[in-house]
Amino acid sequence: MDTYHCMPENELLRLLRCGDMQAFDVLYHRYSHTIYANILKFIKDKTVAEDLLQDVFVRIWENRLKIDPEQSFAAFLYTCSRNITFNFRRRLKLELESAIQLAQEAVEGENSIDRMLDSKEAQQWVEQLLHKLPQQRQKIFRLSKLEGKSYQEIAQEMGISVSTVRDHIVKANKFIRNAALQDNGFSAFMFALLLFSGK
């Protein structure tokens, strides 16, 4: 290894082109600190910068035949690291934009569902269905799903246990879900989904 450290850089690059791992190791230790520092300036995250540094040298190894021993290896390495870093930032930006877009679509979708559930048809369907529930279960369901009260609040108001409230809600949800699945109305089905994903 000491012999390699004493070699001119162009000779190390010729050996690298031939697949010499020792030449590669020498070049890695010679330049990795500088390249890492340059990446860190753009990424500001040590773990990510370390990963990108490894990507840079993997790319160097995979493309070693494209290296010209008579040209500046430092410049070649810097260009490679810059491209990898910028590509990472571009992918990250696209992923963030995609996540934001999905979130906005989800909110818009919820608003559409809300508007649909506000329709007279959906409200009539709900009322008809709720009247089929036992009186106590209907009241518990209304307090929970339509008035937004917690199980604890309902239990205190009705003088029953929280587990009894939960049991009524589970049975009411099951009843509404089954009714929605048998109904051809899209609004009814969506209403059941909304309720079933609630408390």
NUSE-355516 format. One record per residue: residue number from 1; residue in three letters; x, y, z of N, C-alpha, C in turn. Coordinates in steps of 0.05 Angstrom, whole numbers, plus 5000, padded with zeros to 4 digits. Atoms other than C-alpha are relative to their C-alpha. Example, Ala and Ser with C-alpha at 12.3 -4.5 7.8 and 13.67 -1.06 7.14 Angstrom:
% residues 2
  seq  type   n_u   n_v   n_w  ca_u  ca_v  ca_w   c_u   c_v   c_w
    1   ALA  5018  4976  5000  5246  4910  5156  5018  5024  5000
    2   SER  4984  4976  4999  5273  4979  5143  4985  5022  5014
This chain:
% residues 199
  seq  type   n_u   n_v   n_w  ca_u  ca_v  ca_w   c_u   c_v   c_w
    1   MET  5017  4976  5000  5000  5000  5000  5017  5025  5000
    2   ASP  4982  4976  4999  5058  5048  5015  5009  5007  4972
    3   THR  4991  4995  5028  5081  5039  4943  4979  5015  4985
    4   TYR  5022  4986  5013  5013  5061  4919  4998  5029  5008
    5   HIS  5002  4972  4990  5014  5123  4962  5021  5018  4987
    6   CYS  4978  4985  5013  5079  5144  4928  4996  5003  4970
    7   MET  5003  4999  5029  5052  5135  4858  4988  5026  4991
    8   PRO  5013  4976  5012  5035  5194  4813  4970  4994  4996
    9   GLU  5029  5004  5002  4961  5204  4807  4992  4987  4974
   10   ASN  5007  5011  5026  4958  5188  4733  5005  4970  4999
   11   GLU  4995  5029  4999  4989  5120  4748  4979  4986  5016
   12   LEU  5022  5011  4984  4938  5107  4802  4974  4997  4983
   13   LEU  5025  5000  5017  4883  5124  4752  5002  4978  4979
   14   ARG  4997  5022  5020  4912  5075  4701  4994  4974  5013
   15   LEU  5005  5024  4985  4911  5021  4754  4970  4997  5006
   16   LEU  5029  5000  4994  4840  5041  4773  4985  4990  4976
   17   ARG  5013  5008  5025  4819  5033  4701  5002  4970  4995
   18   CYS  4996  5028  5003  4846  4963  4704  4986  4983  5022
   19   GLY  5014  5014  4979  4804  4947  4765  5016  4995  5025
   20   ASP  4983  5003  4977  4858  4954  4818  4987  5013  5025
   21   MET  5014  4990  4976  4824  4960  4886  5018  5016  5018
   22   GLN  4982  4985  4983  4886  4985  4922  5002  5028  4990
   23   ALA  4999  4973  5012  4891  5043  4874  4974  5015  5007
   24   PHE  5026  4988  4994  4817  5056  4885  5000  5010  5030
   25   ASP  4999  4993  4972  4827  5056  4961  5017  5025  5006
   26   VAL  4983  4976  4997  4884  5106  4957  4986  5025  4991
   27   LEU  5014  4977  5010  4843  5153  4915  4976  5007  5017
   28   TYR  5023  4995  4982  4783  5145  4961  5010  5015  5025
   29   HIS  4990  4987  4976  4823  5164  5023  5012  5027  4994
   30   ARG  4988  4974  5007  4856  5221  4986  4979  5021  4996
   31   TYR  5020  4980  5008  4792  5254  4963  4974  4999  5016
   32   SER  5027  5003  4988  4734  5229  5006  4993  5022  5020
   33   HIS  5006  4979  4981  4741  5282  5060  4991  5025  4986
   34   THR  5007  4976  5014  4739  5339  5011  4972  4998  4986
   35   ILE  5026  5004  5014  4681  5310  4971  4977  4999  5020
   36   TYR  5021  5001  4980  4642  5296  5034  4993  5028  5010
   37   ALA  5005  4972  4991  4651  5368  5057  4984  5016  4979
   38   ASN  5015  4986  5021  4626  5393  4989  4971  4991  5000
   39   ILE  5027  5011  5000  4565  5348  4992  4984  5012  5024
   40   LEU  5013  4991  4976  4550  5370  5063  4991  5029  4998
   41   LYS  5008  4972  5004  4547  5443  5041  4973  5002  4988
   42   PHE  5026  4999  5014  4487  5427  4998  4978  4984  5015
   43   ILE  5020  5018  4988  4453  5372  5038  4993  5007  5029
   44   LYS  5004  4992  4971  4462  5395  5111  4991  4977  5017
   45   ASP  5007  5024  4984  4452  5324  5135  5023  4980  4998
   46   LYS  4976  5016  5000  4512  5283  5156  4995  4972  4990
   47   THR  5006  5028  5009  4479  5215  5146  4996  4998  4971
   48   VAL  5006  5000  5029  4453  5232  5077  5026  5006  4985
   49   ALA  4975  4994  5014  4520  5263  5058  5018  4976  4999
   50   GLU  4983  5024  5000  4556  5200  5078  4990  4980  4980
   51   ASP  5012  5019  5020  4508  5158  5036  5007  5009  4972
   52   LEU  4994  4989  5027  4518  5204  4976  5029  4998  4993
   53   LEU  4972  5004  5005  4593  5201  4985  5006  4972  4990
   54   GLN  4996  5027  5009  4590  5126  4979  4989  4996  4972
   55   ASP  5011  5002  5027  4546  5133  4918  5019  5012  4979
   56   VAL  4981  4988  5018  4598  5178  4886  5022  4981  4993
   57   PHE  4977  5018  5005  4654  5128  4894  4991  4973  4987
   58   VAL  5011  5023  5015  4610  5071  4872  4998  5007  4970
   59   ARG  5002  4991  5028  4596  5111  4809  5028  5002  4987
   60   ILE  4973  4999  5010  4671  5123  4801  5010  4973  4992
   61   TRP  4991  5027  5006  4685  5049  4805  4986  4989  4976
   62   GLU  5016  5011  5022  4629  5031  4757  5008  5013  4973
   63   ASN  4994  4985  5025  4652  5084  4707  5030  5005  4997
   64   ARG  4971  4995  4999  4727  5076  4717  5013  5000  4972
   65   LEU  4989  5000  5027  4739  5062  4643  4996  5026  4986
   66   LYS  5005  4973  5012  4713  5132  4627  5020  5021  5010
   67   ILE  4982  4981  4987  4767  5164  4670  5025  5003  4982
   68   ASP  4976  4994  5015  4823  5197  4631  5023  5006  5019
   69   PRO  4978  4996  4981  4889  5189  4671  5015  5026  4996
   70   GLU  4985  4975  5006  4916  5252  4638  4984  5025  5007
   71   GLN  5017  4977  4993  4858  5296  4660  4998  5001  5031
   72   SER  5002  4996  4971  4845  5323  4730  4979  4982  5012
   73   PHE  5019  5018  4987  4814  5269  4772  4983  5015  5020
   74   ALA  5015  4984  4981  4794  5320  4824  4976  5014  4987
   75   ALA  5022  4987  5015  4752  5357  4772  4979  4980  4992
   76   PHE  5019  5021  5007  4721  5292  4748  4983  4991  5024
   77   LEU  5013  5008  4976  4705  5272  4819  4980  5021  5010
   78   TYR  5018  4978  4991  4675  5340  4836  4975  5001  4983
   79   THR  5023  5000  5019  4630  5338  4774  4981  4977  5007
   80   CYS  5016  5024  4993  4607  5268  4792  4984  5004  5026
   81   SER  5013  4995  4974  4592  5287  4864  4978  5021  4998
   82   ARG  5020  4979  5003  4556  5350  4843  4975  4990  4986
   83   ASN  5023  5011  5015  4511  5312  4794  4984  4982  5019
   84   ILE  5014  5017  4982  4494  5260  4846  4985  5015  5022
   85   THR  5013  4984  4979  4479  5312  4899  4976  5015  4989
   86   PHE  5022  4985  5012  4436  5354  4852  4977  4982  4993
   87   ASN  5021  5020  5007  4399  5292  4828  4984  4992  5025
   88   PHE  5013  5007  4975  4385  5274  4901  4981  5023  5008
   89   ARG  5017  4977  4992  4359  5344  4916  4975  5002  4982
   90   ARG  5022  4998  5019  4316  5343  4853  4979  4978  5007
   91   ARG  5019  5021  4993  4286  5275  4872  4985  5006  5026
   92   LEU  5012  4992  4974  4274  5300  4943  4978  5021  4996
   93   LYS  5020  4979  5005  4239  5362  4917  4975  4988  4987
   94   LEU  5023  5012  5014  4195  5320  4870  4984  4984  5020
   95   GLU  5014  5016  4981  4178  5273  4927  4983  5017  5019
   96   LEU  5014  4982  4983  4159  5331  4972  4976  5012  4986
   97   GLU  5022  4989  5016  4117  5363  4917  4978  4980  4996
   98   SER  5020  5021  5003  4083  5297  4905  4984  4995  5025
   99   ALA  5014  5004  4974  4068  5288  4979  4981  5022  5005
  100   ILE  5018  4977  4996  4039  5358  4982  4976  4998  4982
  101   GLN  5023  5002  5018  3997  5346  4921  4980  4978  5009
  102   LEU  5017  5021  4990  3971  5281  4949  4984  5009  5024
  103   ALA  5014  4989  4977  3954  5316  5014  4978  5019  4992
  104   GLN  5020  4981  5010  3917  5371  4977  4977  4985  4987
  105   GLU  5021  5015  5013  3879  5320  4936  4983  4985  5021
  106   ALA  5014  5014  4979  3861  5282  4999  4980  5020  5014
  107   VAL  5018  4980  4987  3833  5346  5031  4977  5007  4981
  108   GLU  5022  4994  5019  3795  5363  4967  4980  4977  4998
  109   GLY  5018  5023  5001  3768  5292  4966  4982  4999  5024
  110   GLU  5016  4999  4975  3745  5298  5038  4979  5021  4998
  111   ASN  5020  4979  5003  3711  5363  5021  4978  4991  4981
  112   SER  5020  5010  5018  3676  5329  4963  4981  4981  5014
  113   ILE  5016  5019  4984  3653  5274  5009  4982  5014  5019
  114   ASP  5017  4984  4982  3629  5325  5059  4976  5012  4986
  115   ARG  5022  4988  5015  3589  5360  5006  4979  4980  4993
  116   MET  5018  5022  5007  3559  5294  4984  4983  4992  5024
  117   LEU  5014  5009  4976  3541  5275  5055  4981  5022  5010
  118   ASP  5018  4978  4993  3508  5343  5064  4975  5000  4983
  119   SER  5023  5000  5018  3460  5326  5008  4975  4989  5014
  120   LYS  5025  5008  4988  3387  5316  5025  4996  4970  4998
  121   GLU  5004  5029  5004  3388  5246  4996  5015  4984  5021
  122   ALA  4983  5014  4980  3445  5224  5042  4988  5002  5028
  123   GLN  5012  4995  4974  3412  5255  5103  4975  4983  5004
  124   GLN  5025  5016  4998  3346  5220  5088  5007  4970  5004
  125   TRP  4991  5028  4998  3382  5153  5079  5009  4994  5029
  126   VAL  4989  5004  4973  3418  5162  5146  4977  4999  5020
  127   GLU  5022  4999  4981  3354  5180  5183  4984  4974  4999
  128   GLN  5015  5025  5003  3317  5120  5155  5015  4977  5012
  129   LEU  4984  5022  4990  3374  5075  5174  5001  5001  5031
  130   LEU  4997  4998  4971  3382  5102  5245  4974  4992  5014
  131   HIS  5025  5007  4987  3308  5092  5259  4996  4970  5002
  132   LYS  5002  5029  4999  3319  5018  5248  5016  4989  5024
  133   LEU  4984  5009  4977  3368  5015  5307  4983  5001  5025
  134   PRO  5013  4998  4974  3345  5001  5378  5003  5028  5011
  135   GLN  5001  4972  4991  3327  5066  5413  5026  5009  5015
  136   GLN  4976  4992  4985  3387  5066  5461  5024  5001  4982
  137   ARG  4977  5000  5018  3436  5047  5406  4999  5023  4981
  138   GLN  5003  4977  5017  3408  5101  5361  5009  5025  5014
  139   LYS  4993  4976  4986  3417  5153  5414  5031  5002  5004
  140   ILE  4970  5001  4996  3489  5131  5429  5014  5006  4974
  141   PHE  4988  4995  5026  3505  5131  5356  4999  5029  4992
  142   ARG  5003  4972  5006  3478  5201  5346  5019  5017  5016
  143   LEU  4982  4985  4983  3516  5227  5405  5029  4998  4992
  144   SER  4972  5005  5007  3581  5196  5381  5006  5011  4972
  145   LYS  4993  4994  5028  3579  5204  5305  4990  5027  4990
  146   LEU  5011  4976  5011  3534  5263  5294  5005  5024  5018
  147   GLU  4994  4978  4982  3549  5305  5356  5029  5000  5009
  148   GLY  4971  5000  4995  3622  5284  5363  5008  4996  5029
  149   LYS  4993  5004  4971  3619  5265  5437  5018  4975  5003
  150   SER  4982  5023  4994  3671  5218  5467  4984  4978  5013
  151   TYR  5013  5022  4987  3653  5150  5494  4996  5006  5030
  152   GLN  5001  4993  4972  3668  5176  5564  4977  5020  5005
  153   GLU  5022  4980  4997  3620  5235  5555  4973  4987  4997
  154   ILE  5026  5014  5004  3565  5190  5529  4993  4983  5024
  155   ALA  5005  5017  4977  3574  5141  5586  4990  5016  5024
  156   GLN  5008  4983  4978  3568  5196  5637  4972  5011  4996
  157   GLU  5026  4988  5006  3508  5227  5603  4977  4979  5003
  158   MET  5021  5021  5001  3470  5161  5597  5001  4981  5024
  159   GLY  4998  5016  4977  3494  5130  5662  5006  4971  4994
  160   ILE  4992  5027  5007  3525  5069  5629  5031  4999  4999
  161   SER  4972  5002  5001  3595  5042  5623  5011  5006  4972
  162   VAL  4987  4994  5025  3645  5061  5569  5000  4975  4982
  163   SER  5000  5025  5016  3649  4988  5546  4973  4996  4988
  164   THR  5027  5002  5012  3573  4989  5536  4997  5019  4977
  165   VAL  5001  4981  5022  3579  5051  5494  5015  4989  4976
  166   ARG  4984  5011  5022  3634  5019  5453  4986  4977  4986
  167   ASP  5014  5023  5011  3593  4956  5443  4977  5009  4981
  168   HIS  5022  4989  5017  3533  4996  5416  5011  5012  4975
  169   ILE  4988  4987  5024  3578  5036  5369  5009  4979  4980
  170   VAL  4991  5021  5018  3610  4973  5341  4977  4986  4986
  171   LYS  5024  5013  5012  3542  4940  5329  4986  5019  4981
  172   ALA  5013  4981  5018  3514  5004  5299  5016  5003  4974
  173   ASN  4982  4998  5024  3574  5010  5252  4997  4976  4982
  174   LYS  5003  5024  5015  3567  4939  5231  4973  5000  4985
  175   PHE  5026  4999  5013  3493  4948  5216  5000  5020  4977
  176   ILE  4999  4980  5021  3505  5012  5176  5017  4991  4977
  177   ARG  4983  5010  5022  3562  4981  5137  4986  4980  4983
  178   ASN  5014  5020  5015  3521  4921  5118  4977  5012  4983
  179   ALA  5021  4987  5015  3463  4965  5097  5011  5015  4976
  180   ALA  4988  4984  5022  3509  5009  5055  5009  4981  4978
  181   LEU  4991  5018  5020  3538  4949  5020  4977  4989  4983
  182   GLN  5023  5010  5015  3468  4927  5000  4986  5022  4985
  183   ASP  5014  4977  5013  3448  4997  4978  5015  5007  4975
  184   ASN  4987  4992  5026  3461  5020  4907  5009  5029  5000
  185   GLY  4993  4971  5000  3470  5093  4928  5028  5004  5009
  186   PHE  4971  4995  4994  3542  5116  4926  5003  5017  5026
  187   SER  4998  4983  4977  3529  5169  4979  4996  4984  5026
  188   ALA  5004  5016  4977  3503  5117  5027  5025  4983  5007
  189   PHE  4976  5016  4996  3565  5074  5017  5022  5017  5012
  190   MET  4979  4982  4990  3611  5133  5028  4994  5008  5028
  191   PHE  5007  4993  4973  3574  5152  5090  5007  4978  5019
  192   ALA  4993  5023  4983  3583  5083  5118  5030  4998  5004
  193   LEU  4971  5001  4998  3657  5085  5103  5009  5021  5020
  194   LEU  4992  4978  4982  3662  5152  5139  4995  4992  5029
  195   LEU  5008  5008  4973  3626  5126  5200  5017  4977  5010
  196   PHE  4986  5023  4992  3663  5061  5201  5029  5006  5007
  197   SER  4972  4993  4994  3730  5096  5202  5001  5019  5024
  198   GLY  5001  4982  4978  3708  5140  5260  5006  4987  5026
  199   LYS  4994  5010  4973  3709  5128  5335  4992  4971  5004
